[in-house]
């Protein structure tokens, strides 16, 4: 007992002072991209060739990056001879609309808070059931990290629960394999209404790296009405937390 | 053993040099090699035509770092190896499912991954027990925690587990098929997502394979810095699992501290490469970028701090009798069972099997140095937990040395085309155990076949065996002491 108390003193207080203070992320962290159409060389398309998930296309206004497909590998930025693409340290990437993830220029990703009624119900106490549907355990470990003492999502009333019956919504990770399709739908059906659906990670939003594989669907979108899209491969815990808090109108 | 073609880790051979024996000799060669101390590394279908299916067996001689290869052609069926070599059981189930070849006499011929076109997911003949007071408990695919899906069916007598049947396949994403035709721009990213918590392990296995087939010699520095990624991944997962084990027995102080410390190690990985899971660190030809000098210093310093806190947190576990009472003599995997089933990684070492690729099959990366390898004895949850801690200690000591003297050379060496019609194996000791990738190139130097063996593929059955006779309430703790990958198994 005495040893446990001594250890408690030694390990200290570790919970981050977020959101009062911005998180400090390493310089190499690849967050929200900025695409500079001025710098873009006409028709070079090297970024498009380099992208492993076909997340880039050349739109009329310059290069457009679909954050719902992007795995934030940075290959496009490396391939661009004009430095027209860069990844900032901005962790705020979640969007409430799929179209909000189409980034051009210095795109700030919009999240519209859930309806007034939904916020009244879950704004201060959100319980989610996580469903891994082909997730590689990358997104899962980062969602799990929300429960550790650093991120400590429970101080915002956000917790992950064991039963969909106890949940206000589901958070889906993975491209939704054919073998998990039925279980995902059943879990959703078991959540009482009104309910939220959150798609976390490139796979859950668009199929990610596994898009068009015959063994998977292309994410949760075709299956369920998604309320929040959280990009990343995997998303940083702060990206997930930021998205959830903005959905609840708390930021 | 004249008939096995001898090769080594990441040493390519001409595909047509692999001896093709008739099925009887193939069986005899494998069984006599095993009797002489070799073990089955891999058994898989290679190709199929109208005449039949070619099966390849790879055997390992851990003492000499040798790999032996032998192939055979089979038509619709062949006599199964599993009754004489239990380690073949999962491979033969896969051969049955993926190549429609029946291993006759296999005692447990059930689906593995339920690919499209076969039986619906979960439709299998489950093992049943009957009698007074026996009952079944079915769990999953969706589990109670934030964890991947799989189905567990416990046959119980009261609280006691008579048998646990594990049915997976829910995570099947078609990764092997997607790697065929490559290398392409997606390949290394796919490798990093075979099992997301083993991004460095599988990326290394993939990159070593590509480098072997393209005869690329990476710089000593880039290879040394790869081992930093692998060892950080090992430390992060091991300390995280120690915390989760503490949580499963309700010992919250260590659970909280270890959870935080896991994040600290992930953050070190992110300081190095931008990703907490080490994505973008390892690339064919070496490492993606040379870290700044201060990063090396910072990682070394922060590891010293982390080690102190880890020791402090973990010693609480060993010194709490309430924790030890739960860990000790629970979920025992005997040395014999582990050897028979071909168990790998920390669970094998915790059962007394001295097996570790870093020492037995050092590829380019661990050739000049590696962490000390230690072996446990009792094969229970305690042994697996304590094994993790000793591996953390040894990895930390090793990292101190590597970060001081990472060697010289460019981070990246250009990778040429792959040699055509070659076959190579790449072995890496990931944090869960031995990862095996096999690549077979076609006449154009593209992958015609890509086979992945995640350590979980072998070890899931070890968990099932360890659960026999245990209380069902001890399952979460036993499961966590193995902490196996679902997607690594399902591919």
Interface residues (C-beta under 8 A of the other chain):
Chain A: X3 X4 X7 X8 X10 X11 X14 X25 X26 X28 X29 X30 X49 X50 X51 X52 X53 X71 X72 X73 X74 X75 X129 X130 X131 X132 X133 X134 X135 X136 X137 X138 X139 X140 X141 X142 X143 X144 X145 X147 X148 X149 X150 X160 X162 X163 X164 X174 X175 X177 X178 X179 X180 X182 X183 X187 X209 X210 X213 X214 X215 X216 X233 X234 X236
Chain B: X114 X115 X116 X121 X141 X142 X144 X145 X146 X147 X148 X149 X169 X170 X171 X172 X173 X174 X177 X178 X185 X186 X189 X190 X193 X194 X195 X196 X197 X199 X240 X253 X256 X257 X259 X260 X262 X263 X266 X267 X270 X271 X272 X273 X274 X275 X276 X277 X279 X280 X309 X312 X313 X315 X316 X319 X320 X485 X486 X487
